[in-house]
Amino acid sequence: MNHEPVVLVVEDDDDSRDVICEMLREEGFAAAAASGSLEALTVLKAGLHPSLILLDVRMPLMDGCDVLNVIQRDPDLAEIPVALMTAGPERDLAPGALLLRKPLDFDTVIGLVSEHCGRPPELDLRDSRPA
């Protein structure tokens, strides 16, 4: 079983989700993507156990706060840290969640991810050709 730290990015906007995942991967983190609340809950129930969930607040069907409530009530998922991503007012922040303001500050996101996932191993960029 692979225990590599992974960040689950739940964002219904394709471009935003792709940018966040790509930014995380460029920094050396593993990222999984879900296009909305139902897909996120499906992958979590299927066994994905991320080190951190970045969860958009405003999504169709179920908003991020509703998804957070489901996660917090599930004993298998309740300990996973969740950061709500929102451009809305503070009232969007649900108890037990972290807050990331949109537009996202990538240094803040990387700091939060590093806190929960550790730093990824440094890439060895030395020339590996024989001397």
N, C-alpha and C positions, 0 to 999 in steps of 0.2 A: 504494500500500500504506500502510495506517495504522500508524504506529509509536507511537501513544499508549500510555504505560505502562498495563498492566492487571495486576490481581491475580487469580489463580485461587484460589477458595475451594472446597476439597474437604471436604465435611462431609456425613455421611449423615443427620444429624438436620435435618429440614426447617426447623424454627423457628430453630435455631442458625445454619444457613447463611443464612437470610433476614435475620436480625438483623445478622450480620457484613457481608453484602453491602450492606445498607441503610446501615449505619454508614459504610462506606467511601465509598459514593456521596454521602452527606450531607457528607462531608469533601472531596468533589470528585474522588475517585479512580474510575477505571473498574474494575468488578469483573465477573468471569465466575464462574459457579457450576457445580459438578459434584456430583451427589448421591452419589458413591461412587468407589471406586478405578477401576473399569472405565470409567466415564464420563470420569473425569479423563484416563486414558491414551488414550482414544479422541479427545478434543478436542485433546490434545497432539500425537498422531500426525497429526491432520487439519490441523495447522499453527498452532494457537494457540501463541504464544511469549510467555508472561507475564513480567513483570519480577520477579515473586515468586509463589510458591505457598504458600498457607496450607493445610496438610494435616493432617486429623484422623488420630490414630494408630489409634484403635479403630473399625474398620469391618468389615462382613461381607465375605466372599470374599477380599479382600487387605487387610491392614492397612496403615497409612501407611508403616511401615518397609519393607514389601515394595514399595510403589509408589515410594518413594524409591530403592530399589536399582535398579529398572527405569529410572528417570529418570537416575540417575548412570551407568548403563552405556550410555546412548544418547548418542553424540557430539553429536547435534543438541539435546539437552536438558540435558546434564550441567552446563552453566554457569548454569542457572536456580537462583537461591537458593530454598531450601525451608525453611519454618518448620513444625515439627511441633507440633500443638496437642494437649496431653495433660493429663489430671488424674492420670496414672499416675506411677510412680517414674522417677527419672533414667535407668534402664536402657532406657527407651523411646526415649531420644535416640540416633539413629543417627549415625555419623560423617558429617560434612559437612552436618549440618542445624542449624538454629537451633531454639530451644525457646520455645514460648509455653505458659504454664501456664493450665489451665482451673480455675476460671472466668476467662475472658479479661479482662484490664485493657485497656480500650479506648485509653487514652493510650499504653500500651506497643505495642499493635497499630498505631496511627496512626504512632507514632515509627518502628517497623520498616518500615512501608509507605513512609513519607516517605524513609527512608534508601535504599530500593531503587528507588523510583519518582519521587523528587523531590517537591516540594510542588506540588499542583495550582494552576493560576492562580487568583488571588483573583477572586471574583465582583464585578462592578461593581454595587453596590447603589444608586448615585445615581439620583435621579429623572430619567428620560429624557424627560419631557414638555417641550415647548417653553415658554419663559418668556413 
